[in-house]
Amino acid sequence: MISRLVRVPLVTLALLASLPGAARAWEVRSTAPAGAFEVFHQRFSTAAYAYPRHGASPLGVIGWEVYADATYDRDFDGQPFVPLVIDGDFTGGALSVGRVGARKGLPGGFDLGLSYGQALGGDVKLVSAELQWAWVHGGALEPAVSLRLSGTRTLDPQAYSLEQLGAEILVSKGFAVLTPYLGAGVVRSRGRLERDAGAPPSLGGDLEETDTQPIVFAGATLNLLVPKITVELEKGEAVQASVRVGFGF
C-alpha cells in the first residue's frame, strides 16, 4: 500500500490544477435522503479533515515548508449510503482528498499553515488554516510536544458544504533523518445539504448535521531535505492512510 500511496502526492499538484476545468467524476446529490446524508457526513468529514501530517517540533523563525499530500480510503466506495448520496464513481474506486499547502515558522514556537484541497474527481473543495504551538521544543533526550488548532471550510460549495474546527496534541521525537510522531484530538464538523429547486417535496427542506468526533493518528517523516516524505495512519469515523511530499527546512 505504501508504494502505491507514495505515487499519489507526486501527481496531486497536477491533478488539482486540472480538475477545476475537467468533468467531475462524482458529486453529492442534493436529493440525498436524510438518514443516508447523516451517515455520509459523519464518514466524509473525518476523511476530509486536515490532519497534521508532520511532527510536533516547531519550524523556527526562518523555517518553512511547502507540500502536496493525499489520503486513501479504499472502503468508502463500498458503503451502503454511497448510491443514495453520491452521483458518479470515485477515481480509482477509492475516496482520495488531495491538498497543496505551506507552513511557516514564527517566533515563540508557533507555526502557521494554509492549504487548499479537493476530493479528487469530486465537487468538494476545501480551504484550511492551522496554528501550532510547541510548548516543548524537543531535543536530544526529550520529545517535542505541541498543541495544534485548525479550521476548514468548503470553497465555492455546491450541494454539500462543510465547516470544521479541530484541536490536537502532538508528540514527536527525531532520530537522525527519521521523526516518528503520534497525536490525538477532537474535530467538530457541521455539514449542510442544500436541496435544489427540483427536489421532490417529500424529501423536505435543506439538511444540516453537526457532530463531534475523536481522532487519533500516527506517522513518520523521512527527512531527505529534498524531499521530506511523511506517511500517516489516521482514525476518525474510519481508518485511512495518507502520504505527504514536502520541501523546506
Stockholm file with secondary structure:
# STOCKHOLM 1.0

chainA/1-249         MISRLVRVPLVTLALLASLPGAARAWEVRSTAPAGAFEVFHQRFSTAAYAYPRHGASPLGVIGWEVYADATYDRDFDGQPFVPLVIDGDFTGGALSVGRVGARKGLPGGFDLGLSYGQALGGDVKLVSAELQWAWVHGGALEPAVSLRLSGTRTLDPQAYSLEQLGAEILVSKGFAVLTPYLGAGVVRSRGRLERDAGAPPSLGGDLEETDTQPIVFAGATLNLLVPKITVELEKGEAVQASVRVGFGF
#=GR chainA/1-249 SS CHHHHHHHHHTHHHHHHHGGGSCCSEEECTTCCHHHHHHHHHHHHHHSSCCCCSCSSCCCTTCEEEEEEEEEBTTGGGSTTHHHHEEECCGGGSBCEEEEEEEEECGGGEEEEEEEEEETTSSCEEEEEEEEEEEECCCSSSCEEEEEEEEEEESSCCSEEEEEEEEEEEEECCBTTEEEEEEEEEEEEEEEECCCTTSCGGGCSCEEEEEEEEEEEEEEEEECSSSEEEEEEEESSSEEEEEEEEEEC
#=GC SS_cons         CHHHHHHHHHTHHHHHHHGGGSCCSEEECTTCCHHHHHHHHHHHHHHSSCCCCSCSSCCCTTCEEEEEEEEEBTTGGGSTTHHHHEEECCGGGSBCEEEEEEEEECGGGEEEEEEEEEETTSSCEEEEEEEEEEEECCCSSSCEEEEEEEEEEESSCCSEEEEEEEEEEEEECCBTTEEEEEEEEEEEEEEEECCCTTSCGGGCSCEEEEEEEEEEEEEEEEECSSSEEEEEEEESSSEEEEEEEEEEC
//
